[in-house]
Amino acid sequence: MSTFGFDTEEKVLSYHGPLLYEASVIDRTVRQAPDGVTKIKLYLLHYSGWNSHWDEWVPESRLLKHNPQNLRVQKERVKEFQRAHKKRARAMTDVAGAAGAAGNAAGKRKLGDGAPSADEGLGEIREQLRLPQAMKLKLIEDWERITREKKLVPLPRETSIATLLDDFLQAKSKRTSHERLYGEVNEGMRTYFNQSLGSILLYKYERKQFRDLKETAAGKDKPLVELYGAEHLLRLFVKLPELLAQCKMQREHMQVLVSKLMELLKFIQANKAKYFVTQYESATDEYLAWWGNE
């Protein structure tokens, strides 16, 4: 029988992206991994201060004990996050400014003057960029294939993020006169993904694949959006609430930007069969040997 590291109703800290959040354990279970051998301990969490629709099942590896030492870790992660992504947040601010101007021209209702605080902005953005259940399951599947089965997303992807974003822009251009606005969001996501992949979107197991790919003829000097696909773009959506909350922009600008990002997310879900891989590839013996020495 599996021994759980955390009790029901216990207060814990849970990783969500690079940051730690306070939560309580509602339920727990053991699930069999796709390899038919590995057992995964999962916990149903309720995040403190958040609506119950944010409750989610997470693996034990994402949890820490709620104690003074780990609370200090939580604070340090916030400081580190803010330092590391201050410049990258500015890139999205520029896109949001263009989006807000176009939105106001189209008659968008003003929601208030001034920028919300980081905490207020985080809650609002999280609420609006909440992942659909099908996309949450894709993230769990992605995590299991890579961290449990030690497989990899085949790279470079034939249907890349660049292709996906171009398809989205083309689809929207046919139905709206706001082509420039969607073009700005498209370019902003390309820039942001290229800047953030290596620092916040890779599992440790994928780092050798990332380095190796950049040294090949197929990957050398190419932007990362032309090498990676929807799996890694979806990980960026998980990070976006925390990243966008650091942007100092007017509320109406943020609302317009977030609404367009949500349209992109819905587009990905509607076309998931086209953009997500169906088979992950097995790592080579050389790759596994590298991992064993890490």
Secondary structure as GFF3:
##gff-version 3
##sequence-region A 1 294
A	DSSP	beta_strand	11	16	.	.	.	ID=ss1
A	DSSP	beta_strand	19	32	.	.	.	ID=ss2
A	DSSP	beta_strand	39	47	.	.	.	ID=ss3
A	DSSP	three_ten_helix	52	54	.	.	.	ID=ss4
A	DSSP	beta_strand	56	59	.	.	.	ID=ss5
A	DSSP	three_ten_helix	60	62	.	.	.	ID=ss6
A	DSSP	beta_strand	63	65	.	.	.	ID=ss7
A	DSSP	alpha_helix	68	105	.	.	.	ID=ss8
A	DSSP	alpha_helix	118	128	.	.	.	ID=ss9
A	DSSP	alpha_helix	133	143	.	.	.	ID=ss10
A	DSSP	pi_helix	144	148	.	.	.	ID=ss11
A	DSSP	beta_strand	151	152	.	.	.	ID=ss12
A	DSSP	alpha_helix	161	173	.	.	.	ID=ss13
A	DSSP	alpha_helix	179	196	.	.	.	ID=ss14
A	DSSP	pi_helix	197	201	.	.	.	ID=ss15
A	DSSP	three_ten_helix	204	206	.	.	.	ID=ss16
A	DSSP	alpha_helix	207	215	.	.	.	ID=ss17
A	DSSP	three_ten_helix	224	226	.	.	.	ID=ss18
A	DSSP	alpha_helix	230	245	.	.	.	ID=ss19
A	DSSP	alpha_helix	251	270	.	.	.	ID=ss20
A	DSSP	alpha_helix	272	275	.	.	.	ID=ss21
A	DSSP	beta_strand	281	282	.	.	.	ID=ss22
A	DSSP	alpha_helix	285	292	.	.	.	ID=ss23
###
